[in-house]
Amino acid sequence: ALGERMAGYFASQAQLREENAELRAKILDTSQAAQRFEAAQAEAGQLRRLIGAAERLPVKSMPAEILYNGRDPYSRKVVIDKGSQSGVRAGSPVVDEAGVIGQVTRAHALAAEVTLLTDKDQAIPVQVVRNGLRAVAFGAGASGMLELRFMASNAEIQNGDRLVTSGIDGTYPPGIPVGTVARIERDAAYAFARIVCQPAAGVERGRYVLVIENEA
């Protein structure tokens, strides 16, 4: 009868909707599992690179995990899970597998505050790999970049030049990557050039860092 066929049709439609819902749930679960696996792979990769970086450093270092960003939106800071009980203290340099991230500015018993190189109050002595030219890189603040200040407008520097720590401040070991020259603004009316650099390292790229033991 027509009524039976209609009832069967609606029953089939309801079953199809239920099966579709189950399939969508399975696909979502599979997708989430794949994302978790991908995240775990990325984390394992960073840890392997970090171990390699620690082995290359000429000084002792300690791994630490970034817990969260600092509360002040106008400064660039992160908090790590190692503190004074682990030997971390104010002044300790912090790096990742790519280069310098910043410096410990406050150490608590079980955690420490790290001020990033890009913070407007930070400065680090650097050297141009290509020719040995020395300079000081300052944090540019919200832009997330670095600036070489007080450089003569005719200074021997060019886009793409790599910068490393010079080591003359006694805080950072020499030769650790700091950044790359990204833009040079020269103006004949001024004695100095504005040189903007892209940091080599960054806390946006991973959760783990190395705290360098600093006896100074």
N, C-alpha and C positions, 0 to 999 in steps of 0.2 A: 504494500500500500504506500501511497505517497507519504503519509505521515511517518511510517517506519523509515522510509528512505531519508526523509528530512532529519529525523532524529539521529539516524546513523551518520549523516553528513556532519551535523553539529558535534556529535561525539568524536568523529574523526578530527574535526578542526580543533577541538579542545585538546585532544591528545597530541596533535602536531604542535600546538602552542606550548604545551608542557615539555615536549621533547626539545623544542627550540630553546626554551628557557634553560633547560638542563645543559644543552650544548653551549649556550652562551656562558653559563657559569663555569663550565669546564675550560672553555677557551680563555676566560678571564683568569682563572686559577693558573692555567699553564703559562699565560703571559706574565703574571706576577712572579711565578717561580723562575721564569727565564730572566726577568729583570733582577731578581735577587741573586741569581747565579752570576749574571753579568757584573753586578755591583761587587760581589765577593771576589770575582776574578780581578777586577780593577784594583781592589784593596790589596789583594795578594801581590799583584804586580808592583804596586807602590812600595810595599814592604820589602820585596826583593831588591828593588832599586835603592831603597833607603839603606839596606844592609851593605850593598855595594859602595854607596857613598860613605858610610861609616868606615869601611875598610880603607878607602882612599884618603881619608882625612889624616893629616900628620899629628893630630892630637886626639885625646880621648873624647868620646861623645856618648850621649845617652838617648835612647828613643823615648818619645813622649807622644801622647795623643791630644789633639785639639778638642777641648770640651765644648766651647762656645765662643762666639764673638763678644767683645767688650760691650758694655751697656751704653757707652757714650757714642752716639751716632756721628759726632764730629771728629772723633779720633779713630785711628785704625789700630785696634788691639785684638788679641785673642787670648784665651785662657787655656793652659795645658794642664795635664793631669799629674805633673811631677812638681814637687816643691822643695823646700829647704831640707826636709827629711831625706830626700834623695840626693842632696848635694847641689841642687839648683839654687843660684843666688842672683841678685840683681847684677846686671852687667854681662851675664852669660850669653854668648851669641847663639842664635837659633838658625838652623839651615834645613833644607830638604834635599832630595836627591838632585835637584836642579841648581841650587845655589842658596844664597843668603836670604832669609825671610825677615829677620829682625833681631831684637835683643830683649832679654828679660829685664823688665823695669821694676817688677815687684814680685817678691817670692813669699808665699805663705807656706805653712807646714806641708800641705798636701797638694798644692796647686801653685801656679805662677802666671803672672800677666806678662805677655809678650807684646811689645810695641813694634809694629811692622815697619820695615824700611820706608814704606810709602807714607807714613805718618808725617805731618808737616813739621814736627819737632825733631825728626831724626836726620842724622847726617853720617856718612861713612866714607872714609878715604878710599879712593879707587885708583886703578891704573889701567891705561889702555893697552890691551894685549899686543896690538900691532906695533906700537912704537915706544911703549914704556911711559908715555905721558901721564903725569899724576894730576889728580883732581879730587874734588869732594862732591859726592852725590847727596842731594837733599831730597827728602820726601816731598811730593807735590800734593799730598792730601787726597781729597775726594776723587781726583782723576785716576788714582791708582798707579801713577807714573813716578819717575824720578827726574830730577833736574841737576845738571852740572852748572853750578853758578860760578861767577867771577872768572870765567874763561875768556881769554882775549879773543876778539872777533876773528883774528887770523890764526887761531890755535890749530895745530895739526891734528884735526879730528874730522871724521866723516861718518855719514850714515852707515850703519852696519857694524861699526867698531864695537868690539866686545870689551866689557869692563869687568875687572876682577878686583878683589880686595888687595890693597897694597900692603897691609899689615903694619903700617907705620904707627897706628894708634895703639898697638899692643893689646887690642881687644879681639879683633878678627885675625885668624891665621891668614897669611898671604895666599893669593892664587885662587880663592873661591869665587865662582861666577856671581856677578851682581846684576848685570843687565846688558842691554844692547842699545846703542844710539839709534833713535828712531826719527828724530827731526832736529834740524839745526836752523835757527833763525838768526841770520847775520844782518846787521844794519850799519851802514857806513857812518851814521850819525852817533853811534854808541861804541864805546871802547870794548864792551863785552858782548858775547853772543849768548843767546838762549838755546840751551841744548837739552832736549827732552829724551828720556831713555825708558825703554820697556824693561821692567824687572825680569830677571831670569827665572825666579822662583815665585811661588804664590800659594797662599793658604786655600785658595779656591780649588786647587787641583788635587787635594788629598787631605786626609785626616791626621797623618803622622809626620813628625818632624824629629830632628836631632838637636839636642842641647849640647853645645860644646863646653867641655870643662875649661874654665878660665881661672888660672891661678892669680892673675893680676889683680 
